[in-house]
Amino acid sequence: MKGPLFYSKILLFGEYGIIKDSKGLSIPYNFYNGALKVDENPTPEAIKSNLSLRKFVTYLEDLQTIQSDLVTFKIATLKEDVERGMYFDSSIPQGYGVGSSGALVAAIYDKYANDKITVLENLTREKLLKLKNVFSQMESFFHGKSSGLDPLNSYLSIPILINSKDNIEATGIPTQSFDGKGAVFLLDSGIIGETAPMVTIFMENLKDQGFRKMLKNQFIKHTDSCVENFLGGDMKSLFANTKKLSKVVLNNFKPMIPEQFHSVWQKGIDTNDYYLKLCGSGGGGYILGFTQDLEKAKKSLKDYKLEVVYQF
């Protein structure tokens, strides 16, 4: 048995902000993917994944009991498959902010949900919101509190524009130009990030009035501008606003940035060779970079591993 592939995602803009209704833009990242599988001779990783799936099944059983009007699953079939050793075979790195649990949630929904909403039908705003809500409840098993966007992106495999909590739509993004100098890239911090503790720090910070004010007047304002600039193909404004956003994050989200990257972050702002921002919740994993000149950024960051996500 081998199920269809579900891809990783990258939230280009909107991490943390979307909790407080900023805009967001999430795109599929096909470099990594995962699929449900059963093997005759499972590896230690497959066995570990299967054990995690067993706990997830119990959670889903409870979920459908409490919220049967939201979602129900073919639980008996799911249990049988898990008993047979089903696992999630994934190349998506965990704790890297590229949606490893999201792809798993999408795969389970796709195979076992009753009355599922499919990619092929007319995806109205209501259907997208329902899917997001289902995925939010499912993915909360992994993170404590999930927006449901990662699985949504993985499931539909199309860019998603978040206008606000209750207003999301499928969107098109400017076409890539593979000989373009500008690029969005991933920088590997070499550290595994944990989502839950980072979100807890953020929620604690929200109790502070000064932090809330900064979030509204700077962080969300710059995030919204970046989304609009990117979708509108206005790259000059995009870099000006990404630089502002990078500064705000460095000054106010220090715990989410691994310490050894504080100076690398500042160097980008000082030289304009690149600008860094959080990829997912931070604390490790990938850091997202934007540059107007990829060769310059590569030279400047020659000690680090860069993965190009998007070129323009």
N, C-alpha and C positions, 0 to 999 in steps of 0.2 A: 504493500500500500504506500502510495505517496500522493499527498495533496498538492493543490496549486501553490505557487510561490506568492508570498506577501513581502513587500519591500519595506526597507527602513524609511525614515522621513527626516526632514530637517525643518525645524521651525526657524525660518530666516529672521523673522521679527515677531516679538510679542511675548517672549518668556517672562514670567511673573506679571507683566502688564495685563495679560488677558484675564488674570484672576480679578483684576480691578477694571475690566471692560475697556482695555486698550484695543486697538486693531491688532491683527496678527496675520502672518502669511506662512503657510506650511506647504512644503513641496515634497513629493516622493523622491527618494534617493536610491536609485536602482543598483548601486554598487553592492549593497548588502541585502540579503533576503533570507526568508525562512519558510519551511513547509512542515506539515504534520506527516509523520512517517511511522511505519512499524518495520523493524529489522529482525531477522532470525538471530543474529548475534550482536546484541546491543553493546555499544561502547560504554565506558564509565559515565561519559557526558550524557548519553542517551538515558541511562538508568536514573541519573540525577534529575534530568528533565521530566522523566516519567513520574518520579516521586512528587515533584512540584505540581504536575498536572493533576495528580490524585487529590491534592489539597484544594486545587482550583475547582475541581468537579464538585466537591462538597460545598464550596462557597457558592457555585452557580446553582446548586440544588436549593440552597437557602434563599438565594436571590429570587428564583422563580416562584418560590412559595410566598415570599413577602410581596413581590411585585409582578404577579402573574399577568396583569394588564399591560406591563411594559415589555416583557420578553419571557418566552418559555423555550426549553431546549429538548432535543431528543435525548433525554438523560440516560435512558437504558442503553442506547447505542453508544453514547459517549463513554459510559462506564465500561461496557464490553471492550471497546477499543483501547481504553486505558489499561484494563486488565491484560490485554494482549501485548502490552508494552509500548503503546503509542507514545511518541515524544515529539518535541518540536526541534527539528533539525535546522539550526540557524547559523548564518555567518555574521549576524548582527551583533556587534560587541555590546555586552551588558554594562550598564552604568556609564555609557558614553554620550547620552543625550540624543541618540538617533532612533529611539523607539523600538527597543527589543521587545518589551512587553506588549506594545501596541500591535506589532505584527502577529504575535501569538493570539491575542484577543480577536483580531480580525479573522485569523484562520479558524478559530473555534466557532465564531459566529457564522462564518460562511458555511461550515460543514454541518453544524448541529442546531442552529436556531430554527424554530418553527416560524412560518410566515415571514421569512426574512425579506428585507428591502434589498433589491439588487441594483448593481451599477447600470443595468440595461434599461431600467425604467426611467420615467421622467423624474429627475431628482428635484422635487419642489423643496422650498425652504422648510416646510413642515417635516418632510421625510428626512432631510439632512439633520434637523434638530432632534428628531426621534432617534436616529442612528447615533448621534453624538451622545444623547442621554443614555441609551443602552450601553454604549461603549464606556461611558464615564462610570456607570455602575459596575460593569465587568472589570475594568482596569483598576478600580479602587482596591481590589484584592492585592495588587502589587505595590501601590504607592500610598495607600491611605486616602488620598484625595486626588482624583484624576479629572481632567477637563474632558476626556474622551476624544481629544483631537488626534492623538497619535494613531489609535486604531482606525479612526475615520479616514485619515490620510492613507494609511496602509491598505485599508479595505477598498477604497475607491481608486487609489493610485492616480489621483489628479490633484493639482494645486488647490488648496482651500483658502479662501479669504475670510478672515474673522472680522466682522464689523463691530460686533459686541457679543455678549454672552448668548443672546437670543437671535442673533442675525448672522448667519454664516452662508456662504455661497461657494459653489465651484467657480474657479476663475482661470483665465489664461495668463501666462507670464510671457514677457518678451522672449523672442526666439534666441537661442544661444548662438553665439558667433565664436567658433572654435579657433579663429585666428585673432580674436579680440584681445587687447592688452589687459582689460579689466577682468577681475575674477572674484568669485566667492570661494573660499577654501576652508578646509578643516585643519586644525593644528592639534596634533596628538599630545595631550598633557602627560601621557604615560601613567596616569593615576585613575583608578576607578572611582567614579562619583556615586554618591548615594542620594537619591531624590528626596526621600522622606525628611532627613535632617535639614536639608537646605530649605525645603518648603516651611519647616517648623521655624527656622531662623527668620524667614521672610514674614511669616504670620506674626511672630513676636515683634519684629520691627514695625509692623503696621499699627501697633498700639501707640507708637510715638507720633505725635502730631507733625513734627518737623519732617519725618520720613514720609508720611502720607502726603504732605504738601509737595515735597520734592518729586514724589511719584507722579502726582497729577500734573504739576506745572512743568516738569522737565522730562522725566522718563517716558511717560505716556505720550506727551506732546511730540517728542522726537521720534518715538516708535511709530506713531500714526503718520508722521511726515515721511519716514523711511518707506513705509508700506506704499503710500501714495506715489512717491518718487519712483520706486522700483517698478510698480505696475504701469506707471505712465512712461517708463523708459527715460526718465529725466535723471541721467547718471550724475550730472554735475551737482544737482541739489542732493541726490542720494548720498554722495560722499561727504558733503558738508554736514548733513544731518547725522550720518553714521559716526562722524568724528565727535559730534556733540554727545551722541548716545554713548559712545565708548568712554568719554570723560566722566559722564554721570555714573556709569556702571563702576568704573574704577574708584570713584570717590564714595559711592554709597553701597556697593555690593561686594566689598572686600572679602568677606568670608566665603563667597561663592567662587572666588578666583584663587586657584592654588598659589601659595605664597611666592614660589619661584618664578611665577609669571607676571608678578606685579610690575617689575622693571621692563619686561618684554612688552607689556601692554602700554606702559608710558612711552617707551621708545617709538612705538608706532604713531602715537599722537604727536610726539615731538618732531619726527622726521617726515610724517605724511606718507611713508612707504606703504603702510597698511594700517587698518583700524581693527581692533579686536572687540568681540562681544561674546556674551554667554551663548552656549549652544545647549538648550535644555536648561536644567536647573543648576548646572555648574557644579563646583566642588571637585572637579576632575573631569575625566572623559575628554571629549573634544571641546575646543574653543573655536568659535567661528570667526573667520577673518574676511575683510573686504579690502581689495586693493585696486588702484587704477592702473597699476603697472606690475603684472605678475612676476616678471623677471627681477624687478627691483625688490619685491617682497621676498622672493626666493633667496636672493643674495643676503638680504637683511636678516632672514630667519634660517640661515644655512645650517644651523645646528639642530633644526627641528624637522619633523616629517610633515610635509604638506600634502593634502589630498584636494585636488580641485573639484569643486561641486558644480560650478556654473561659470561659463565664460561669456563676456560681452564686449 
